[in-house]
Amino acid sequence: MNMAALYARVSTTHPQQDETMASQLDALMAYAHAHDYEISPHHSYLDESFRGASVDRPALDALRDAVAAGELEAMLILSPDRLARQFAYPYVVTEELEQAGGEVVFVRHGLGKTPAERMLQEMAGGFAEYERAQMAERCRRGRLDKARQGYGWRSQAPYGDT
C-alpha cells in the first residue's frame, strides 16, 4: 500500500462549499480505496475559501513540506484546477512534488508522464485559467449592474458610518 495525501480546494464561502469539499473528498477517498492507497487522517490537506489564482495557501504549503520531508509517496488531487487556475502553476507545483519524490495523481484526468499527457495537462490548465477569467468578469459585471441599480455590494461604507 502506498502512503498518499488528499488535497482539495474550494474558493467560495457559500453554504454549498461544504457539499463541494465533501464531494471532492468522497471522490478522492473512493479512488484511494480502488487503487490501494493508504490515507492517514493527518494527510488530508484542505484549503477552504482560497482562490486558485495563487499557490500561496496554508494546506498546499503543508502538503509541499510533507512531500519534501519524505512522508508521502503520492498526492491525490481531483483535477489540475483544484491545484491552481493559473496556466503555469499546476505544472510548476507538480514538477516540484515529483522532484521531491512524490507522485501526483489527478483523479479525474488520469494524466501521466508522457509528453502527450503533459500537453493535455497544460491544455487543461489553460482552460482553467480562461474559466477563472470568465468568472471574474461575470462577477465584475454583476457588481456594476447592481451599483447602477442603486444597490451597494459592500456591507458597510468604506470609511466611517453609513
N, CA and C of each residue as an Amber inpcrd file, in Angstrom:
protein
   486
   0.8400000  -1.1810000   0.0000000   0.0000000   0.0000000   0.0000000
   0.8840000   1.2440000   0.0000000   0.5740000   2.2090000  -0.8520000
   1.3160000   3.4660000  -0.9310000   0.7110000   4.4910000   0.0160000
   1.5710000   5.2300000   0.7340000   1.1010000   6.3050000   1.6070000
   0.8230000   7.5270000   0.7290000  -0.4030000   8.0220000   0.7980000
  -0.8040000   9.1530000  -0.0460000  -1.4990000  10.2220000   0.7820000
  -1.5360000  11.4070000   0.1890000  -2.2390000  12.5370000   0.7880000
  -3.3880000  12.9180000  -0.1170000  -4.4010000  13.5230000   0.4870000
  -5.5120000  14.0830000  -0.2730000  -5.3730000  15.5950000  -0.2580000
  -5.6040000  16.2190000  -1.4030000  -5.6220000  17.6810000  -1.4370000
  -6.9080000  18.1250000  -2.1240000  -7.6260000  19.0300000  -1.4580000
  -8.8640000  19.5860000  -2.0220000  -8.8880000  21.0840000  -1.7510000
  -9.5390000  21.8140000  -2.6690000  -9.6370000  23.2680000  -2.5320000
 -11.0040000  23.7240000  -3.0120000 -11.5950000  24.6490000  -2.2620000
 -12.7940000  25.3650000  -2.7120000 -12.5270000  26.8430000  -2.4920000
 -13.0700000  27.6620000  -3.3730000 -12.7550000  29.0880000  -3.3090000
 -13.8700000  29.9300000  -2.7150000 -15.0400000  29.3750000  -2.5340000
 -16.1560000  30.1840000  -2.0700000 -16.3910000  29.9970000  -0.5790000
 -17.1620000  30.9250000  -0.0110000 -17.5800000  30.8000000   1.3770000
 -19.0850000  30.5830000   1.4520000 -19.6830000  30.2130000   0.3380000
 -21.1220000  29.9870000   0.2900000 -21.4770000  28.6650000   0.9580000
 -22.7500000  28.4810000   1.3610000 -23.1510000  27.2410000   2.0250000
 -22.8830000  25.9900000   1.1950000 -22.9570000  26.0950000  -0.1370000
 -22.7250000  24.9150000  -0.9640000 -21.2580000  24.4930000  -0.9580000
 -20.3820000  25.2950000  -0.3360000 -18.9600000  24.9630000  -0.2450000
 -18.7610000  23.6170000   0.4300000 -19.5030000  23.3620000   1.5130000
 -19.3540000  22.0960000   2.2290000 -19.6490000  20.9160000   1.3190000
 -20.6860000  21.0420000   0.4980000 -21.0140000  19.9630000  -0.4260000
 -19.9000000  19.7730000  -1.4380000 -19.3250000  20.8700000  -1.9310000
 -18.2520000  20.7770000  -2.9050000 -17.0250000  20.1190000  -2.2910000
 -16.6390000  20.5330000  -1.1060000 -15.4850000  19.9460000  -0.4270000
 -15.7650000  18.4740000  -0.1270000 -16.9460000  18.1860000   0.3630000
 -17.3060000  16.8030000   0.6850000 -17.3010000  15.9270000  -0.5660000
 -17.8050000  16.4540000  -1.6660000 -17.8300000  15.6470000  -2.8950000
 -16.4140000  15.4000000  -3.4180000 -15.5280000  16.3920000  -3.2810000
 -14.1330000  16.1740000  -3.6760000 -13.5000000  15.0810000  -2.8240000
 -13.7040000  15.1820000  -1.5090000 -13.1120000  14.1930000  -0.6000000
 -13.6700000  12.8000000  -0.8540000 -14.9680000  12.6990000  -1.1230000
 -15.5710000  11.3970000  -1.4350000 -14.9320000  10.7820000  -2.6730000
 -14.7530000  11.5810000  -3.7220000 -14.1550000  11.0800000  -4.9620000
 -12.7020000  10.6580000  -4.7330000 -11.9680000  11.4420000  -3.9490000
 -10.5690000  11.1140000  -3.6740000 -10.4470000   9.8470000  -2.8360000
 -11.3020000   9.7090000  -1.8280000 -11.2580000   8.5010000  -0.9880000
 -11.6400000   7.2600000  -1.7860000 -12.6490000   7.3880000  -2.6430000
 -13.0510000   6.2480000  -3.4770000 -11.8970000   5.8160000  -4.3860000
 -11.2060000   6.7850000  -4.9660000 -10.0580000   6.4810000  -5.8200000
  -8.9510000   5.8160000  -5.0030000  -8.6940000   6.3560000  -3.8070000
  -7.6430000   5.7980000  -2.9500000  -7.9260000   4.3380000  -2.6120000
  -9.1570000   4.0330000  -2.2610000  -9.5130000   2.6530000  -1.9210000
  -9.4290000   1.7400000  -3.1340000  -9.8680000   2.2270000  -4.2860000
  -9.8590000   1.4090000  -5.5010000  -8.4460000   1.1500000  -6.0200000
  -7.4980000   2.0320000  -5.6900000  -6.1420000   1.9100000  -6.2240000
  -5.0910000   1.6230000  -5.1490000  -5.5420000   1.1330000  -4.0050000
  -4.6550000   0.6450000  -2.9470000  -3.7270000   1.7180000  -2.3770000
  -4.2900000   2.9100000  -2.1260000  -3.5460000   3.9720000  -1.4460000
  -3.9970000   4.0220000   0.0060000  -3.0550000   4.2300000   0.9020000
  -3.3690000   4.3990000   2.3180000  -3.3650000   5.9000000   2.6160000
  -4.4400000   6.3830000   3.2320000  -4.5730000   7.7960000   3.5740000
  -4.5880000   7.9290000   5.0830000  -3.6130000   8.6200000   5.6160000
  -3.5770000   8.9070000   7.0400000  -4.4540000  10.1340000   7.2990000
  -5.2030000  10.1730000   8.4070000  -6.0520000  11.3370000   8.6910000
  -5.2930000  12.6670000   8.7140000  -4.0300000  12.6580000   9.1410000
  -3.2890000  13.9130000   9.1700000  -2.6590000  14.2620000   7.8170000
  -2.9770000  13.4910000   6.7920000  -2.5110000  13.8130000   5.4350000
  -3.6710000  14.1620000   4.5070000  -4.6880000  14.7890000   5.0650000
  -5.7620000  15.3760000   4.2610000  -5.5570000  16.8830000   4.3180000
  -5.2470000  17.4620000   3.1890000  -4.9200000  18.8800000   3.1130000
  -6.0630000  19.6090000   2.4220000  -6.7290000  20.4980000   3.1650000
  -7.9240000  21.1690000   2.6700000  -7.7550000  22.6770000   2.7330000
  -7.8480000  23.3170000   1.5920000  -7.8130000  24.7730000   1.5290000
  -9.2270000  25.2550000   1.2550000  -9.8560000  25.8200000   2.2730000
 -11.2160000  26.3370000   2.1300000 -11.1710000  27.8490000   1.9860000
 -11.9210000  28.3640000   1.0480000 -12.0280000  29.8030000   0.7710000
 -10.7270000  30.3860000   0.2180000 -10.0120000  29.6040000  -0.5600000
  -8.8020000  30.0840000  -1.2280000  -8.9860000  29.9620000  -2.7310000
  -8.6820000  31.0390000  -3.4170000  -8.8200000  31.0660000  -4.8720000
  -7.6460000  30.3430000  -5.5300000  -7.8970000  29.8640000  -6.7350000
  -6.8780000  29.1350000  -7.4760000  -5.9040000  30.0190000  -8.2210000
  -6.0220000  31.3340000  -8.0780000  -5.1400000  32.2530000  -8.7860000
  -3.7500000  32.3110000  -8.1580000  -3.6050000  31.7810000  -6.9560000
  -2.3340000  31.8170000  -6.2510000  -2.0290000  30.4370000  -5.6870000
  -0.7670000  30.1280000  -5.5250000  -0.3920000  28.8680000  -4.8700000
   0.0730000  29.1140000  -3.4400000  -0.1680000  30.3070000  -2.9300000
   0.1610000  30.6630000  -1.5520000  -1.0420000  30.3250000  -0.6790000
  -1.1110000  29.0370000  -0.2620000  -2.2340000  28.5410000   0.5410000
  -1.6940000  27.6620000   1.6580000  -2.2700000  27.7770000   2.8570000
  -1.7350000  27.0390000   4.0130000  -1.6740000  25.5200000   3.8180000
  -2.7530000  24.9130000   3.3580000  -2.7650000  23.4600000   3.2230000
  -1.8230000  22.9960000   2.1110000  -1.7800000  23.7300000   1.0140000
  -0.8680000  23.3750000  -0.0740000   0.5820000  23.4950000   0.3900000
   0.8820000  24.5380000   1.1650000   2.2370000  24.6810000   1.7130000
   2.5810000  23.5120000   2.6320000   1.6280000  23.0970000   3.4610000
   1.8600000  21.9620000   4.3620000   2.0720000  20.6690000   3.5750000
   1.3070000  20.5010000   2.5050000   1.4710000  19.3230000   1.6450000
   2.8650000  19.3230000   1.0140000   3.2910000  20.4610000   0.5080000
   4.6170000  20.5550000  -0.1120000   5.7120000  20.2400000   0.9090000
   5.5360000  20.7090000   2.1470000   6.5040000  20.4150000   3.2100000
   6.5400000  18.9250000   3.5330000   5.3640000  18.2880000   3.5750000
   5.3010000  16.8540000   3.8810000   5.9790000  16.0310000   2.7830000
   5.7950000  16.4240000   1.5440000   6.4530000  15.7220000   0.4410000
   7.9640000  15.9140000   0.5280000   8.3970000  17.1520000   0.7850000
   9.8320000  17.4320000   0.9000000  10.4630000  16.6400000   2.0530000
   9.6860000  16.3910000   3.1110000  10.1880000  15.6270000   4.2650000
  10.1590000  14.1160000   4.0190000   9.6270000  13.6880000   2.8580000
   9.5950000  12.2700000   2.5270000   8.4830000  11.4910000   3.1930000
   7.4510000  12.1720000   3.6900000   6.3570000  11.5000000   4.3920000
   5.3660000  10.8170000   3.4600000   5.3620000  11.2060000   2.1810000
   4.3390000  10.7370000   1.2540000   4.9350000  10.1710000  -0.0240000
   4.2140000   9.2260000  -0.6010000   4.6110000   8.6760000  -1.8850000
   3.7460000   9.2110000  -3.0200000   2.5360000   9.6520000  -2.6810000
   1.6180000  10.1330000  -3.7190000   0.6960000  11.2100000  -3.1580000
   0.2390000  12.0790000  -4.0490000  -0.7420000  13.1080000  -3.7210000
  -1.9250000  12.9170000  -4.6510000  -3.1100000  12.7670000  -4.0770000
  -4.3220000  12.6060000  -4.8740000  -5.0530000  13.9400000  -4.9170000
  -5.2660000  14.4330000  -6.1220000  -5.9300000  15.7130000  -6.3430000
  -6.9930000  15.4760000  -7.3990000  -8.1790000  16.0410000  -7.2070000
  -9.2810000  15.7720000  -8.1230000  -8.9380000  16.1500000  -9.5560000
  -8.4620000  17.3600000  -9.7700000  -8.1210000  17.8130000 -11.1230000
  -7.1280000  18.9660000 -11.0220000  -6.4280000  19.2750000 -12.1130000
  -5.4280000  20.3550000 -12.0480000  -5.9930000  21.7020000 -11.6020000
  -7.2630000  21.9890000 -11.9000000  -7.8170000  23.2840000 -11.5000000
  -8.0260000  23.3800000  -9.9880000  -8.0300000  22.2710000  -9.2670000
  -8.0810000  22.3110000  -7.8100000  -6.7150000  22.6810000  -7.2490000
  -5.6750000  22.3960000  -8.0030000  -4.3260000  22.7750000  -7.6010000
  -4.1030000  24.2600000  -7.8620000  -4.4640000  24.7340000  -9.0420000
  -4.3250000  26.1550000  -9.3780000  -5.0520000  26.4370000 -10.6830000
  -5.4410000  27.6950000 -10.8590000  -6.1260000  28.0940000 -12.0800000
  -5.2640000  28.9540000 -13.0020000  -4.0690000  29.2880000 -12.5790000
  -3.1470000  29.9730000 -13.4730000  -2.4610000  28.9100000 -14.3230000
  -2.2270000  29.2280000 -15.5730000  -1.7320000  28.2540000 -16.5430000
  -0.4950000  27.4950000 -16.0750000   0.5000000  28.1850000 -15.5760000
   1.7810000  27.5440000 -15.2620000   1.8280000  26.8990000 -13.8790000
   0.9980000  27.3400000 -12.9430000   1.1180000  26.8790000 -11.5660000
   0.9610000  25.3660000 -11.3800000  -0.0560000  24.7090000 -11.9600000
  -0.1440000  23.2550000 -11.7560000   1.1100000  22.5220000 -12.2340000
   1.6520000  22.9780000 -13.3460000   2.8580000  22.3460000 -13.8820000
   4.0360000  22.5300000 -12.9310000   4.2260000  23.7540000 -12.4390000
   5.3520000  24.0610000 -11.5530000   5.2370000  23.2770000 -10.2440000
   4.0600000  23.2780000  -9.6440000   3.8810000  22.5680000  -8.3710000
   4.0160000  21.0600000  -8.5790000   3.4640000  20.5400000  -9.6760000
   3.5870000  19.1140000  -9.9670000   5.0580000  18.7300000 -10.1160000
   5.8100000  19.5260000 -10.8490000   7.2470000  19.2600000 -11.0130000
   7.9690000  19.2680000  -9.6690000   7.6440000  20.2430000  -8.8280000
   8.2760000  20.3330000  -7.5130000   7.9940000  19.0800000  -6.6870000
   6.7340000  18.6480000  -6.6580000   6.3600000  17.4800000  -5.8670000
   7.0130000  16.2100000  -6.4090000   7.0700000  16.0880000  -7.7320000
   7.6780000  14.9020000  -8.3230000   9.1850000  14.8740000  -8.0930000
   9.8360000  16.0250000  -8.1570000  11.2790000  16.0730000  -7.9040000
  11.6070000  15.7410000  -6.4490000  10.6480000  15.9740000  -5.5570000
  10.8450000  15.6340000  -4.1420000  10.5360000  14.1620000  -3.8740000
  10.1560000  13.4360000  -4.9230000   9.9270000  12.0010000  -4.7750000
   8.4810000  11.5820000  -4.6820000   7.5430000  12.4930000  -4.8930000
   6.1310000  12.1530000  -4.8130000   5.4970000  12.0090000  -6.1870000
   4.4720000  11.2050000  -6.2570000   3.7040000  11.0400000  -7.4880000
   2.4260000  11.8680000  -7.3530000   2.1380000  12.7020000  -8.3400000
   0.9200000  13.4970000  -8.3380000  -0.1070000  12.7780000  -9.2080000
  -1.2640000  12.4880000  -8.6140000  -2.3190000  11.7770000  -9.3330000
  -3.5370000  12.6800000  -9.4170000  -3.8950000  13.0690000 -10.6310000
  -5.1280000  13.8150000 -10.8520000  -6.2180000  12.7880000 -11.1340000
  -7.1260000  12.6310000 -10.2010000  -8.1200000  11.5650000 -10.2200000
  -9.0560000  11.6530000 -11.4230000  -9.5180000  12.8360000 -11.7540000
 -10.4820000  12.9710000 -12.8470000  -9.8470000  12.9210000 -14.2270000
  -8.6050000  13.3110000 -14.3390000  -7.9990000  13.4070000 -15.6590000
  -7.0790000  12.2530000 -15.9890000  -6.6080000  11.5490000 -15.0050000
  -5.7470000  10.4070000 -15.2670000  -4.5220000  10.7680000 -16.0900000
  -3.9860000  11.9600000 -15.8950000  -2.8380000  12.3890000 -16.6790000
  -1.5730000  11.7220000 -16.1590000  -0.6780000  11.4430000 -17.0580000
   0.5210000  10.7190000 -16.6750000   1.7940000  11.4590000 -16.9730000
   2.8040000  10.7250000 -17.4250000   4.1450000  11.2610000 -17.5440000
   4.6260000  11.4520000 -18.9810000   3.9020000  10.9820000 -19.9620000
   4.3710000  11.1130000 -21.3430000   4.2100000  12.5510000 -21.8180000
   4.9560000  12.9470000 -22.8460000   4.7980000  14.3030000 -23.3740000
   3.3630000  14.6140000 -23.8010000   2.6870000  13.6600000 -24.3840000
   1.3000000  13.8960000 -24.8050000   0.3920000  14.1180000 -23.6010000
   0.5920000  13.3390000 -22.5510000  -0.2190000  13.5080000 -21.3470000
   0.0910000  14.8300000 -20.6580000   1.3630000  15.2460000 -20.6520000
   1.7270000  16.5540000 -20.0940000   1.0810000  17.6760000 -20.8930000
   1.0460000  17.5330000 -22.2180000   0.4180000  18.5480000 -23.0640000
  -1.0680000  18.6730000 -22.7070000  -1.7440000  17.5480000 -22.4990000
  -3.1510000  17.5920000 -22.1150000  -3.3240000  18.2820000 -20.7670000
  -2.4090000  18.0390000 -19.8440000  -2.4600000  18.6960000 -18.5410000
  -2.3070000  20.2000000 -18.7120000  -1.3720000  20.6170000 -19.5460000
  -1.1660000  22.0430000 -19.7830000  -2.3800000  22.6790000 -20.4510000
  -3.0040000  21.9580000 -21.3690000  -4.2110000  22.4770000 -22.0130000
  -5.3290000  22.6360000 -20.9920000  -5.4650000  21.6580000 -20.0990000
  -6.4860000  21.7500000 -19.0580000  -6.2140000  22.9630000 -18.1720000
  -4.9420000  23.2490000 -17.8920000  -4.5830000  24.4330000 -17.1100000
  -4.9640000  25.7100000 -17.8310000  -4.7800000  25.7410000 -19.1410000
  -5.1810000  26.9080000 -19.9320000  -6.6770000  27.1370000 -19.8790000
  -7.4370000  26.0570000 -19.9760000  -8.8930000  26.1790000 -19.8840000
  -9.3200000  26.6370000 -18.4950000  -8.6520000  26.1450000 -17.4500000
  -8.9790000  26.5600000 -16.0840000  -8.7030000  28.0480000 -15.8990000
  -7.5930000  28.5370000 -16.4570000  -7.2810000  29.9590000 -16.3440000
  -8.3170000  30.7910000 -17.0850000  -8.7350000  30.3240000 -18.2550000
  -9.7780000  31.0180000 -19.0140000 -11.0850000  31.0580000 -18.2280000
 -11.4470000  29.9310000 -17.6070000 -12.6740000  29.8600000 -16.8120000
 -12.6150000  30.8220000 -15.6310000 -11.4490000  30.9180000 -14.9700000
 -11.2850000  31.8400000 -13.8520000 -11.4750000  33.2790000 -14.3140000
 -10.9050000  33.6170000 -15.4620000 -11.0590000  34.9710000 -16.0000000
 -12.5220000  35.2560000 -16.3400000 -13.2150000  34.2780000 -16.8830000
 -14.6390000  34.4340000 -17.1990000 -15.4590000  34.6660000 -15.9310000
 -15.1810000  33.9140000 -14.8800000 -15.9140000  34.0840000 -13.6200000
 -15.6670000  35.4680000 -13.0380000 -14.4250000  35.9210000 -13.0940000
 -14.0990000  37.2500000 -12.5660000 -14.8370000  38.3300000 -13.3470000
 -14.9050000  38.1940000 -14.6550000 -15.6030000  39.1790000 -15.4850000
 -17.1050000  39.1720000 -15.1940000 -17.6880000  37.9910000 -15.0350000
 -19.1210000  37.9150000 -14.7140000 -19.4140000  38.5700000 -13.3690000
 -18.5730000  38.3400000 -12.3820000 -18.7610000  38.9600000 -11.0660000
 -18.6290000  40.4750000 -11.1590000 -17.6390000  40.9370000 -11.9150000
 -17.4420000  42.3770000 -12.0860000 -18.6620000  43.0070000 -12.7420000
 -19.1700000  42.3740000 -13.7910000 -20.3580000  42.9150000 -14.4710000
 -21.5730000  42.8840000 -13.5600000 -21.7160000  41.8400000 -12.7490000
 -22.8340000  41.7480000 -11.8150000 -22.7900000  42.8380000 -10.7710000
 -21.6120000  43.1030000 -10.2110000 -21.4770000  44.1770000  -9.2250000
 -21.7590000  45.5380000  -9.8520000 -21.2730000  45.7410000 -11.0640000
 -21.5010000  47.0000000 -11.7620000 -22.9900000  47.2050000 -12.0430000
 -23.6660000  46.1470000 -12.4550000 -25.1060000  46.2320000 -12.7170000
 -25.8820000  46.5630000 -11.4430000 -25.5230000  45.9190000 -10.3410000
 -26.1820000  46.2090000  -9.0590000 -25.9310000  47.6500000  -8.6360000
 -24.7020000  48.1240000  -8.8200000 -24.3820000  49.5070000  -8.4590000
 -25.2060000  50.4860000  -9.3000000 -25.3830000  50.1940000 -10.5640000
 -26.1840000  51.0560000 -11.4370000 -27.6510000  51.0740000 -11.0190000
 -28.1090000  49.9800000 -10.4060000 -29.4880000  49.8980000  -9.9290000
 -29.6450000  50.5270000  -8.5480000 -28.5490000  50.9680000  -7.9700000
 -28.6080000  51.6290000  -6.6730000 -28.3250000  50.7230000  -5.4860000
 -27.9860000  49.4810000  -5.7340000 -27.6630000  48.5560000  -4.6490000
 -26.1610000  48.5790000  -4.4080000 -25.7770000  48.6490000  -3.1510000
 -24.3580000  48.5790000  -2.8150000 -23.9480000  47.1320000  -2.6570000
 -22.7260000  46.8150000  -2.9800000 -22.2610000  45.4400000  -2.8140000
 -21.4010000  45.2830000  -1.5760000 -21.2060000  46.3630000  -0.8470000
 -20.4710000  46.2900000   0.4170000 -21.4680000  46.2690000   1.5680000
 -21.0930000  45.6080000   2.6440000 -21.9780000  45.5350000   3.8010000
 -21.9020000  46.7960000   4.6550000 -20.8470000  47.6030000   4.5010000
 -20.7400000  48.8440000   5.2210000 -19.9440000  49.8360000   4.3590000
 -20.0710000  51.0960000   4.7040000 -19.3860000  52.1410000   3.9500000
 -17.8700000  51.9660000   4.0780000 -17.1110000  52.3530000   3.0400000
 -15.6670000  52.1540000   3.1040000 -14.9800000  52.9760000   4.1870000
 -15.5520000  54.1550000   4.5510000 -14.9690000  55.0000000   5.5920000
 -16.0740000  55.4510000   6.5310000 -15.9100000  55.2010000   7.8040000
 -16.8830000  55.6920000   8.7780000 -18.2050000  54.9510000   8.7340000
 -19.2270000  55.5940000   9.3290000 -20.5480000  55.0080000   9.4070000
 -21.3590000  55.3390000   8.1600000 -22.4100000  54.5650000   7.9500000
 -23.3060000  54.8100000   6.8150000 -24.3700000  55.8160000   7.1590000
